[in-house]
Amino acid sequence: AQAGESPPPPPSASFLTPSPSAPAADPLLGTDGRLTVLLLGSDARAAKPGNRTDAIMVVSIDPTTGQSAAFSVPRDTVDFPMPSSGTYGGKVNALFQSLQAKNGRGASGMKQAMSRAFGIEIDNYVLIGFTGVLKLVKAVGGVDVTLEKAYYDPYYWVNNRTRGWGLPKGKSHL
């Protein structure tokens, strides 16, 4: 602009594009970009009524690097955080059964409780019982177990009529 002239008007803002909105949570990876799954192994079977989760693990995978991390929660842990507030006074392996009886949301409640306890986002859960483990083992053609010495548990209930189970020393294909 020359002396005494007005400066030109600013350019129209019509060329500006709106800021992109925050990305929505990925249906598989959630908001943290990792796949984190709660694995629950239930002891439910005819010989032992109830549905305790004696195996509780959290597995997290970074899909970009392939790195993974996992940890297990001991089944006898007490005073475990509840899904939204408070603590569960019994052993954590009974929390699933308690939540299931209370509101029919045992697995999703466990997912929320683990998220709260460890301050992490858990995207999903897997619940497997004895029948599911049997099917999984059969699907992979069985598993080999090698023992240094024979194992026998006289107190283990195989079914509601048979008590006692074991394996010999050496390799057994299950």
N, C-alpha and C positions, 0 to 999 in steps of 0.2 A: 504494500500500500504506500502511496505517495503521501508526503506531508499534507495534512489537512483532509485526507480521504479517510473514510471509515474502513476498518478492516473487513475482509470478506466474511460472510456468515460461516459458521462452522459447518462442516459436512453433515449431511443428514445421517441420523443414526440408523437408517433403514438397512445399512449394510452389516450392522452388528447382529450376531446370532446369540440367542440366549445361552447362558451357561448350562452345560449338561447337568442333568440331575444326578444325584448320587446313584451309583449302580445298585440295582436290587440284589438281594441275597441270591446267590447261585443255588438252584434247587439241590445240587449234590454237595457243593463245597461250603455252603453257608456264606458268611460275610468275611471270614478270615482267610479264605483261599486254600484251606486244607480240608481233607476228608478225615473227619474224626468220628469213630464209631465206638459205641459201647457194646462189648460182647458179654452176654449173660449166659451162663450155663446152669440150667435148672436141674435139681435132683428129683423132680416129679416122676413118679412111677407107681405102678399098682402096689408094690410092696411097701411103699413109704408115702402115704398121703401128704399133700401139701405141695408147695412150689417154692422152695428156697433156692436162691441163686448162689450156689457154692463156688462158682467161678465168675469173677467180675474183673474184666479187663477193659482198658481204654487203649485204642490203637489209632494213631494219627499219621497220615501220609501227606507229604507235600507233592502234589502232582507235577510240579515244575522240575524238581530235582530228583524225585523218587525217594528221598530220604523219609524214613519212618521212625516213629518212637512208640513205645508201648509201656504200660505199667499195669500191675495187678493190684487190686484192693483186697487185702486179707479178709476172708469171709467172717472172721470173728471180731472185726473192728466194731467197737461200740460208740455210742454218742455221735452218730453220723448225721450230717446236716440233712434236713428234710428238703423237699423240692422248693418250697418258697420261704419258709421260716422255721425256726426251732430245730431241735435235734431228735433223732430216733434213739431211744435208750437201749434197745436190744441190739443183737448182732446184726450187722448190715446184710447178712445173707437172708434175713427174714423181712427186710424192708420191702422187697418186691411183693411178697405175699400179703403184707399188711396194706400196702397201697392198692393192690388188686382187690382185696376184700372191701376196702373203704370206698373206692370210687371207680373200680374197673380199669384203672390206668396204671397198672404195675410197671410196665416197661417204660412208658413215657415219663412216669414219675421218677423212675430210677435215672433216666437220662437227665432230667432236670436236677435231681439231687447231686449227681456227679458233676454236672456243670457248675453248680453252686459251690460244692466242696472244693473244687480245684481251680475255679475261676477260668474255665475254658469253655469254648463253644463245642458242643457235641452235636453232630449233624444227624446221626441216626443210631439205631440199635439193632442188634441181632440177638434173638432169644432161641436157644437150642436146648432140647431135653435129651434124655437117654435114647429115645427112638431116633431122634435126629442125628445123634452121634453115630449110632449103629448104621444108619443109611449113608452117612458121610464116609465112614470107614469102608463100607461095602463099595461105594462109588469109586474109591481110589484103589480098590483091589486089596484092601486090608492093610494092616500095619505090622511090622516086626518089632517085637520087644525082646531084648536080651537082658537076662538077669544073671548077676554073679552068683546068687544063691536062690534057692526056691523061696517062694512067697505063698503064704496061706493066711487068710483072715477068716477065723471061725465065726465071727460075728456079722459078717456082711450078708445081707439078705439079697439073694439072687432074684427071687420072686416071692410071692406071699406064702409059699410053702417050703422053699429051699433056703437054707442058711449055710454059709461057708463057701469060699471061693479062693482059688489060688492058681499059680503058674509054677512050672518046674524051673530048675536052674537051666541056663542056656537060652537058646533062641526059640521063641514061640511066635507063630503067625496068627494074628487075631483078625 
